[in-house]
Amino acid sequence: MNGLLAADPLVLLARALLALAALGIVPLGLSAAAPRGEPLTPFYTRLRWVAGAAGPLVVATLVLPAGRLAGALAVTWVGVGALSATYGLRRIVSRSGRARFDLPSLAIDAGLAYLLVGAAWTWIYRADATFAGFSGTQALLTANHFHYAGFGLCVMVGALGRVVDPTRPTYRAAAALAVLAVALVALGITFSHALEVAAAWTLVLGVLCTAENLLRAGRSARGAARALFFVSATSGVVAGLFAAHFATSGFAKLDAGALRRMLLLHGAVNAMGFVGAALLALRVSAAGERASRESPTPDAAR
């Protein structure tokens, strides 16, 4: 595959979404995964720093022609994914008793692990390699799937459990279905169309449950966070339904026109409207809470 200027609009859009993931979604997701009410660990701080430094290298590798140099640059992103997965594992080990199986925390842990899968597919795409019969544009779309539906969605749902009641049935369904369905969709695309369809509808159900919780979070939020939660909920419904539609047809059987429609109606809406807006809403909401705690009360100011 030639360089950026030689890519068709389908590839350009898919690359732009992957660049957005590296520069925006991953930093926002790592921020959402930060421990609350306790000091940041050196490992987490190092992960944030390395991810921030490696993000521009992902953009650089997407501009270069696929091959050895592009693949060598993409290795740095695999390193970020490995650190992310390790951090997720360390989070699990650090919890004890029933807390180890806390559903919001497990959703975040799964998202941190999925980033490694997305990073590996990024390397496959930029190194012009083939894995399980996938290469080129299919590898690129798989990388996007694990960055957004894997890392972004799972971390977002986990962090959402700090804003809404995590014991609510729709929240528990959202977290469990998101974690399971992301991997099942990828397995279905690779091995079984029937599994692909079932997994896609499972993911849609999880997205709809997530949207309901986003609306609930929006009703209790204020200002920009409130608007972003509502945008995310609406976008999630749209993107989820289109995902089910395309999965019913079969990802591997989609022609160039169908892939373009999938990227526009599912990929872009999911990336910017659903996952992106929700992670930004969580960031704005957390910043507002910190400002409220740190601002002096009228009595203290006297």
ABEGO torsion letter per residue (X at the ends): XBBAAABBAAAAAAAAAAAAAAAAAAAAAAAAABBBGBBBBAAAAAAAAAAAAAAAAAAAAAABBBEAAAAAAAAAAAAAAAAAAAAAAAAAAABBEAAAABAAAAAAAAAAAAAAAAAAAAAAAAAGBBBGGBBEAAAAAAAAAAAAABAAAAAAAAAAAAABBAABAAAAAAAAAAAAAAAAAAAAAAABAAAAAAAAAAAAAAAAAAAAAAAAAAAABBEAAAAAAAAAAAAAAAAAAAAAAAAAAEAAABBAAAAAAAAAAAAAAAAAAAAAAAAAAAAAAAAAAAAAAABBBAAAAX
